[in-house]
Amino acid sequence: MNSSAEIQAILALADGTIFRGVSIGSLGHRVGEVVFNTAMTGYQEILTDPSYARQLVTLTYPHIGNTGTNSEDTESGNGHQVWADGLIIRDATMATSNFRNSQSLSDYLQAHDTVAIAEVDTRQLTRLLRDKGAQNGCIMTASNGETISRDDEQKAIKLAQEFAGIKGMDLAKECCTKENFEWTAGTWDLSDTLLNRDAPGSHDSGTGGFFKQLGTHIDSKYNVVAYDFGSKTNILRMLVDRGCHVTVVPAQTPIADVLAMNPDGIFLSNGPGDPAACDYAIDAVRHIITETDIPTFGICLGHQLIGLASGASTIKMKTGHHGANHPVQDLATGTVMITSQNHGFAVDEDTLPDNVKSTHRSLFDGTNQGIELTDKPVFSFQGHPEASPGPHDAAPLFDKFAEMMAAAKA
């Protein structure tokens, strides 16, 4: 990627470290917490995951952009928005090769006003973050449109140092839906080919209709209200697959409004930011736990909110867990799952009250990965069982939620 048309860019960390590269996205600058993700695939799902709001994502896999982008592989609630504040990669591939590709990664980043930098030594950056912990940083493109000046470097370092950081930041209310909506679509199945792309039932999303959408016509057995703290859409699809009629509500929806919908189950979504800052959500979950017997399932931020509402504490992790290759053990069976992860906070297992038991634990660092109340139909998981991107090992957690609702209705 060395041509006269290249625009220089830098990543400046709050400790003064400078990484130089070239711009592959929009011009300008973005600040956020710099984290690294070890997934080998799924860069579009990562970029559009609301849980990455206010973060600059470093992808450790060196070659990014090989398969381009399309209009189907987005995970943001509105179907299109890029939530990561910046992207950091080693090598932006020059060519894309995939039958679903509709736009190169660079064009996609520019179309979504996302600042990104390539030709960074991501190996060195990852080692730095691993040793020192996640740092605040700033991606900046050359102010004159060509080369980075000394003034640009100093300004970028200053901006990184001035960023308040994720701890104490409530981002759920910023990344959630602004009004209620119903979700009826099931998961995708790659069952169409170029030969039968126009067959009845194929889904035309603008990339040729290569997926069939499952679950849309399944009879709904359960009325589920999903609190949106920055939910990924594949979570909602997997709920529909299990017979759920899903009503998605904003993060700050009063619990009285949710209960008025007579839900068979309540779902608490993933989302960005510090869970301890979401006092409104903690109060709502505490009411669910203490005043109702409604089956409740939380993922990621939703998991942390259940922990906080139960009386436990959360902690800011050194680097967090971001990737699609994290081993997690089911403490009841000993089974080890390979999971997708994206979080910078964890429930402090040592602070769990007597009526809350730990169900899953990370085999990377021993942090808590799941809890369950012993006196209420409430459970949660820290990782991302919806697997976008990632493995499907933890998908049975959605079955457990459906089984709990079936038992409550019996």
C-alpha positions in Angstrom: 0.0 0.0 0.0 2.7 2.5 -0.8 1.5 5.0 -3.3 1.7 8.8 -3.7 -2.1 8.9 -3.0 -1.6 7.6 0.5 -2.5 9.8 3.5 -0.4 9.4 6.6 -2.0 8.6 9.9 -0.9 7.9 13.4 -2.1 6.2 16.5 -1.1 8.1 19.6 -1.4 6.5 23.1 -1.9 8.4 26.3 1.6 7.3 27.5 3.1 9.1 24.5 3.7 6.1 22.3 3.3 6.8 18.6 2.4 4.3 15.9 2.6 5.4 12.3 0.7 4.1 9.3 -1.7 5.2 6.5 -5.3 6.2 6.5 -7.8 3.7 5.1 -11.0 5.4 6.4 -12.3 8.9 6.9 -10.1 11.9 7.5 -9.9 13.6 10.9 -9.4 12.1 14.3 -11.1 9.9 16.9 -10.3 9.2 20.5 -11.3 6.2 22.6 -10.0 3.2 24.6 -7.6 1.1 22.5 -8.4 -2.6 22.8 -7.3 -5.7 20.8 -9.5 -8.4 19.3 -8.1 -11.8 18.5 -10.8 -13.0 16.1 -9.6 -14.1 12.7 -12.9 -13.3 10.9 -15.9 -11.0 11.4 -14.5 -7.5 11.1 -17.8 -6.1 9.9 -19.7 -7.6 12.8 -17.1 -6.2 15.2 -17.2 -2.7 13.7 -21.0 -2.6 14.0 -21.3 -4.1 17.5 -22.6 -1.3 19.8 -20.5 -2.7 22.6 -17.4 -1.2 20.9 -18.7 2.4 21.3 -15.9 4.8 22.4 -13.3 2.1 21.6 -10.5 2.0 19.0 -10.3 -1.7 17.9 -7.0 -3.3 17.1 -7.4 -6.5 15.1 -4.5 -8.9 15.7 -5.1 -11.0 12.6 -2.8 -9.3 10.0 -4.9 -9.4 6.8 -8.2 -7.5 7.0 -10.6 -6.7 4.3 -10.3 -10.0 2.2 -14.0 -10.5 1.9 -15.1 -6.9 1.6 -18.4 -5.9 3.2 -22.1 -6.4 2.6 -25.5 -5.2 3.9 -26.3 -8.4 5.8 -23.4 -8.8 8.2 -24.1 -5.8 10.4 -24.9 -6.2 14.1 -26.1 -2.7 15.1 -29.8 -2.3 15.9 -30.5 0.0 13.0 -28.7 -2.5 10.6 -26.0 -0.1 9.3 -24.2 2.0 11.9 -20.6 1.5 12.7 -20.2 1.8 16.5 -16.4 1.3 16.9 -14.8 4.8 17.0 -11.8 3.6 15.1 -10.1 0.6 13.5 -6.4 -0.3 13.7 -5.0 -3.1 11.5 -1.7 -4.4 10.0 -2.5 -5.0 6.4 -5.5 -3.7 4.4 -5.8 -6.1 1.5 -5.8 -4.6 -1.9 -8.4 -7.0 -3.4 -11.6 -8.5 -2.1 -12.8 -12.0 -3.1 -16.3 -13.1 -1.9 -19.5 -13.6 -3.8 -21.4 -11.5 -1.2 -19.1 -8.5 -1.3 -20.7 -5.2 -2.3 -18.1 -2.7 -1.0 -14.5 -2.7 0.0 -13.6 -2.3 3.6 -11.9 1.1 2.9 -15.0 2.4 1.0 -17.2 1.0 3.8 -15.2 2.9 6.5 -15.4 6.1 4.5 -19.1 5.8 3.9 -19.7 5.4 7.6 -17.3 8.2 8.6 -15.0 5.9 10.5 -11.4 6.8 11.0 -9.0 3.9 10.5 -5.3 3.2 10.2 -3.3 0.4 8.5 0.4 -0.6 8.3 0.6 -0.5 12.1 2.8 -3.0 13.9 -0.2 -4.6 15.7 1.9 -7.2 17.2 3.9 -4.6 19.1 0.8 -2.7 20.0 -1.0 -5.8 21.3 2.0 -6.7 23.5 2.0 -3.1 24.9 -1.7 -3.3 25.7 -1.3 -6.8 27.2 1.5 -5.6 29.5 0.2 -2.2 30.4 -3.5 -2.7 30.0 -6.0 -1.0 27.7 -5.0 2.6 27.1 -6.7 5.7 25.8 -5.6 6.7 22.3 -6.2 8.9 19.3 -6.2 8.0 15.6 -5.4 11.0 13.6 -4.9 11.6 9.8 -2.5 14.2 8.4 -3.9 17.7 8.9 -2.5 18.8 5.5 -3.9 15.7 3.7 -0.5 14.1 3.1 2.0 13.9 6.0 1.9 14.0 9.8 3.6 16.9 11.4 5.1 17.2 14.8 2.2 19.4 15.8 -0.2 16.6 14.8 1.7 14.2 17.0 1.5 16.4 20.0 -2.1 17.2 19.5 -3.0 13.5 19.2 -1.2 12.6 22.4 -3.0 15.5 24.2 -6.3 14.3 22.9 -5.6 10.8 24.1 -4.7 12.0 27.5 -7.8 14.2 27.8 -10.2 11.3 27.0 -12.1 10.5 30.2 -12.0 6.8 29.7 -14.7 4.1 29.8 -14.8 3.6 33.6 -17.8 5.5 35.0 -19.2 6.2 31.5 -22.9 5.3 30.8 -23.1 4.5 27.1 -26.1 2.2 27.1 -28.6 5.0 26.9 -26.7 6.5 24.0 -26.5 3.3 22.0 -29.9 1.9 22.5 -33.1 2.3 20.4 -35.0 5.5 21.0 -38.4 3.9 20.8 -40.0 0.5 21.1 -40.0 -1.9 18.1 -40.9 -5.5 17.4 -38.4 -7.9 16.0 -39.7 -10.9 14.0 -36.7 -12.0 11.9 -34.9 -15.3 12.6 -31.3 -16.2 11.9 -29.8 -16.5 8.4 -29.0 -19.7 6.6 -26.6 -19.8 3.7 -28.8 -22.1 1.6 -29.1 -20.2 -1.6 -26.5 -20.2 -4.3 -25.7 -18.2 -7.4 -27.8 -20.8 -9.3 -31.0 -20.5 -7.3 -30.6 -17.0 -5.8 -34.1 -16.0 -7.0 -35.8 -19.1 -5.6 -38.9 -18.5 -3.5 -38.1 -17.7 0.1 -34.7 -16.2 -0.6 -33.9 -12.9 1.1 -32.8 -10.0 -1.1 -30.8 -7.7 1.1 -29.0 -5.8 -1.7 -26.2 -8.3 -2.1 -28.0 -10.8 -4.3 -30.2 -12.6 -1.7 -27.8 -15.4 -0.7 -29.4 -16.1 2.6 -32.6 -17.6 3.6 -34.1 -16.1 6.7 -35.3 -18.7 9.3 -37.7 -18.3 12.1 -39.8 -15.5 10.6 -42.9 -17.7 10.3 -42.4 -19.7 13.5 -45.5 -19.5 15.7 -44.6 -17.3 18.7 -44.8 -19.2 22.0 -43.3 -16.6 24.3 -43.8 -12.9 24.7 -40.3 -11.5 25.4 -39.4 -7.9 26.3 -35.8 -7.1 25.5 -34.1 -4.2 27.2 -31.8 -2.7 24.6 -28.5 -1.5 26.1 -26.7 -1.8 22.7 -28.0 -5.1 21.5 -26.6 -7.1 18.6 -29.2 -8.1 16.1 -28.2 -11.8 16.0 -29.3 -12.1 19.6 -32.8 -11.0 18.6 -32.7 -13.5 15.7 -31.8 -16.4 18.0 -34.6 -15.5 20.4 -37.1 -15.6 17.4 -35.7 -19.0 16.4 -36.9 -20.3 19.7 -40.4 -19.1 19.4 -40.1 -15.7 21.0 -42.1 -12.6 20.0 -39.6 -9.9 20.8 -40.5 -6.4 21.8 -37.3 -4.3 22.1 -37.4 -1.3 24.5 -35.0 1.6 25.2 -32.5 1.2 28.1 -34.3 3.7 30.3 -37.8 2.2 29.9 -39.5 2.2 33.4 -40.0 -1.4 34.7 -43.7 -0.7 35.1 -44.0 -0.2 31.4 -42.2 -3.5 30.8 -44.4 -5.4 33.2 -47.5 -3.9 31.6 -46.6 -5.8 28.5 -47.2 -9.1 30.4 -43.9 -10.7 29.3 -43.2 -14.4 29.6 -39.6 -13.5 29.8 -37.3 -10.5 30.0 -34.0 -10.3 28.2 -31.1 -7.9 29.1 -28.8 -7.2 26.2 -25.2 -6.5 25.8 -23.9 -3.0 25.5 -21.0 -0.6 26.0 -19.6 1.4 28.9 -19.4 0.9 32.7 -22.3 -1.2 34.0 -22.1 0.5 37.5 -23.0 3.8 35.8 -26.3 2.4 34.6 -28.2 3.1 37.8 -31.6 3.1 36.1 -31.0 -0.3 34.6 -29.7 -1.7 38.0 -32.9 -0.5 39.7 -35.1 -2.1 37.0 -33.3 -5.4 37.2 -33.5 -5.3 41.0 -37.2 -4.9 40.8 -37.4 -7.9 38.4 -35.5 -10.0 40.9 -37.2 -9.0 44.1 -40.7 -8.3 43.0 -41.4 -10.8 40.1 -40.8 -14.4 39.1 -40.4 -13.7 35.4 -37.7 -15.7 33.7 -34.8 -13.3 32.9 -31.7 -13.8 30.8 -28.8 -11.4 30.5 -25.8 -11.3 28.1 -22.6 -9.3 28.6 -23.7 -5.9 30.1 -27.0 -7.6 31.0 -25.0 -10.2 32.9 -23.1 -7.5 34.8 -26.4 -5.7 35.6 -27.9 -8.8 37.1 -24.7 -9.2 39.2 -24.9 -5.6 40.4 -28.7 -5.8 41.1 -28.1 -8.9 43.1 -25.6 -7.1 45.4 -22.3 -8.1 43.7 -19.7 -5.7 42.4 -18.0 -5.3 39.0 -14.4 -4.6 38.3 -12.6 -2.9 35.3 -10.4 -5.5 33.7 -6.8 -4.8 32.6 -7.3 -5.6 28.9 -10.8 -7.0 28.8 -11.8 -10.0 26.7 -12.2 -9.4 23.0 -12.1 -12.2 20.5 -13.8 -15.4 19.2 -11.5 -18.0 20.7 -12.0 -17.7 24.5 -12.3 -21.0 26.5 -15.1 -20.9 29.1 -15.9 -23.8 31.5 -19.4 -24.8 32.6 -18.8 -25.4 36.3 -21.6 -27.9 36.7 -20.6 -30.3 33.9 -16.9 -29.4 33.4 -17.6 -28.9 29.7 -15.4 -26.4 28.0 -16.9 -24.0 25.4 -15.0 -21.9 22.9 -16.8 -18.5 23.0 -16.9 -15.1 21.5 -16.1 -12.3 24.0 -16.3 -8.5 24.1 -16.2 -6.8 27.5 -13.9 -4.7 29.6 -15.7 -5.2 32.9 -16.4 -8.4 34.9 -18.5 -9.5 37.8 -16.4 -9.9 40.9 -17.1 -13.5 41.9 -15.9 -12.9 45.4 -18.7 -10.5 46.0 -21.6 -12.7 44.9 -24.3 -13.0 47.6 -25.4 -16.4 49.0 -28.4 -16.7 46.6 -26.2 -16.3 43.5 -24.0 -19.0 42.2 -21.2 -18.9 39.6 -22.0 -21.1 36.6 -19.2 -20.4 34.2 -15.6 -19.3 34.4 -12.9 -18.1 31.9 -10.0 -20.5 31.5 -7.9 -17.6 30.3 -7.8 -15.7 33.6 -10.4 -17.3 35.9 -12.9 -14.4 35.8 -16.6 -15.0 36.2 -18.5 -15.8 33.0 -21.9 -16.7 34.2 -24.2 -16.6 37.2 -27.6 -18.0 38.3 -29.9 -17.1 41.1 -30.8 -20.0 43.3 -34.2 -18.6 44.3 -35.4 -17.0 41.1 -35.5 -18.0 37.4 -32.7 -15.6 36.5 -29.4 -16.3 34.9 -26.8 -14.6 32.7 -23.7 -15.2 30.6 -20.7 -12.9 30.1 -19.7 -13.9 26.6 -21.7 -13.7 23.3 -23.6 -16.9 22.7 -25.1 -15.4 19.5 -21.8 -16.0 17.8 -21.5 -13.0 15.4 -18.6 -13.5 14.9 -17.6 -16.6 16.7 -18.4 -20.2 17.5 -21.8 -21.7 18.4 -20.8 -23.6 21.5 -22.8 -21.4 23.9 -26.0 -21.2 21.8 -27.8 -23.7 24.1 -28.1 -20.9 26.6 -31.0 -19.5 24.5 -32.6 -23.0 24.8 -32.3 -22.7 28.5 -34.2 -19.4 28.5 -37.0 -20.9 26.4 -37.2 -23.9 28.7 -37.5 -21.6 31.7 -40.3 -19.7 30.1 -42.1 -22.9 29.2 -41.8 -24.1 32.8 -43.2 -20.9 34.1 -46.2 -21.1 31.7 -46.9 -24.7 32.5 
